[in-house]
Amino acid sequence: MNLHAWMMADFTAVRSKLFDTVIRLVPHDRWHEQVDGGGATLAGLLLHITRHQDLAVNAVIRNRPALFLINREPLGLSAAPLSVGLSESEDRQATASIDARALVEYVTAVFDQTAEWLAHLGDLVLDIEPHTELRLSSHAGLDRDELPWLYSMWEGKQLWWLVQWPVIAHGHAHVGEAISIRNRMGLSPF
């Protein structure tokens, strides 16, 4: 199996687990619920997973504006900072206002654009190193001083890493967390 085929297969697995075992099975009215009296909500996790994928693929790799910028208002996050949803710790005040239907539309749009871009990707471009700092600042409105951890983690990384970590591995990790939340809600189909 070549690297491109692996990326496509693993990305498809992240997407199918998220959509088929979380988004489809958990009613929208429970997406803001903190199970067991604390921790992340599904709304917060979905925003977090999608923000990272959107930044990696659209802003940094494709050199385009992040889709979050046009989805902020429908999501109910127009007053939130542009860094909302990026930290591992959820900003409950911000995520409590997220509209679930708009969130599904944003998640779907980002996953669709990533799939379309990945489908046409050739192995030879995987070693390109994009100008991460410039692209995070210009295409996502982010600030190095506010998010030094993100800039330092992503700078100097080649394209393959930006797909392997922020999109696939990070996605798998948080989809597993979302499945655990679904199960603790008593919604496991098994």
N, C-alpha and C positions, 0 to 999 in steps of 0.2 A: 504494500500500500504506500502510495506517495504522500507527502505531507499535505498537499492540497486536498486529497481525498479524505485523509484523516480529519482535517479541519472541518470539512463539510459534514462528515458523519457525526462528529462530536458536537458541532453546533446544532445540527438537527436533533440530536438527543437532548440537549439542554432545552431547546424550544418545545419539543413534544412533552417532556416531563413537566415543564412549567405550565403549558396551556392545557394539557390533557389531565394532569393530576392535581393541579391547584386552581387555576383560573376557572376551568369548567366545573369543578366540584364544590367550590366554596362560594356560597351566596354573597353577592356584593355587600349586603348589609352587615356582613361579619368581617369585612376587610380591615376595619379600624379597631377591631377587638384585640386586646392584649390577653392572650390565654395564660392561665396560671398566675394571673395578677401582675404580669410584667413582661418585659422583653419586647421584641419587635412585633409590628403588625404586618399583615400581608400587604397592605397599602404601602407601608414604608419599605418593605423588601422589594416589591415590584418596582417602585420608583428607583430604589438604589441599584438594582441589577440593570435596569434600563438606562439610567443616567450614565453608568460606567461604560456600557456597550455603545451608547450614543456618542459619548466623548471619544472613545477609542477609535471607532469606525468612521463616524461622520466628521468630527472636528479634526482629529489628529491624522488619521490615515488618508481619508478622502479629501481633506483640506476644504471642508464645507461647513456651513453653520450647523451647530447641533440642533436636532429636531426639538429639543426641549424649549428652545427660544420661542418657537411658534406654538408650543403646547402649554406654556406656563399659564396663560389665562384660562383655557378650558379646564385645566387640572385644578384650578382654584389656588394657584401658587404665584400669582402676579406680584404679590407683596413680599414674597419670600426672597431671600438672597439667591443669587445665581448658583451658589454652592449647595443649595438644599438637596438632600438625598445622597450626597457624595460620601459623607462620613459613615463609618460603621455604626455609630450611635445615632439612633433615629431622633429627629426633631419632632416630637409628638405634636407640638403646637402647629407646626406647618403641615404635617401629614394628616392631621385630623380634618383638614379642609379639602383633602383630595377627593375629587369626583371620580367614583369607581368606573363609570362608563368612559370618561375621558382618559382615565389611566389605561384601560384596555386598548383604547385607540392608539395611545402613545406607545405602549409596549408592542402592539402589533406593527405599527409603522416602523419602529426601530428594528425589530426582528426581520420584517420584510426587506428593508433596505440592506441590512447586513447579509441576508441570504442572497439577494440579487447581486451584491458586490462580490461576495465569496464565490459564487457560481462561475464568474468570469475571471477569477484571479489565477494568474500563472505562477508556477513555483519560482521563476527567476526574480520576481519582484519582492519576495519575502525577506530579503536581506537589506532592503532599503531602510534607512533610518530617517524618519520624518523630523521636522523641526517642531518638536513637541511644545516647547514653551510658547512660541509664537502662535501656534494653532490653538492651544487651550485658551490663550488670552484673546485672540482675535475672533475665533469661531464659537466660543462658548462664554465669553465675557468674564472669564475667571481671572483671579489675581494670585500670583505666586506667593505674596505675603500672607494671604488668607489660607492658602492650601499648599504649604511647602512640602508636605508629605506626598501629595499627589504628583506635583512637578518632579520631585526628586526620584520618586518610584518609576515614573514613566520616561524621564529624559534618558537619552542615550540608548534607548531600546529600539530594536529592529521591528519591522512590521510583523514578523511571525510572532514575536513576544506579545505585541499589542492584541493579537487575536487569541493567542494561547492563554494569556492570563486574564485581562479585563473582560473578555467576551466569554471564553469557554470555561476555564478553571474557576474563576470568580462566579460565573453563572451557575455551574454545577454546585458549588458550595452553598450558595444562597437558595437555590432551588431545593436542596436537601433540607435546609432550615425551614423553608415554606411548607414542605411536605410534613415536617415534624409538627408545625403549627396546625396544619389541617388535621393531622391525626389527633392532636390534643383537643381539637374542637369536636372530636367524635365523628369526623366525616371521612374516615378511611373507607375506601370501597372494598377492602380485603377483610 
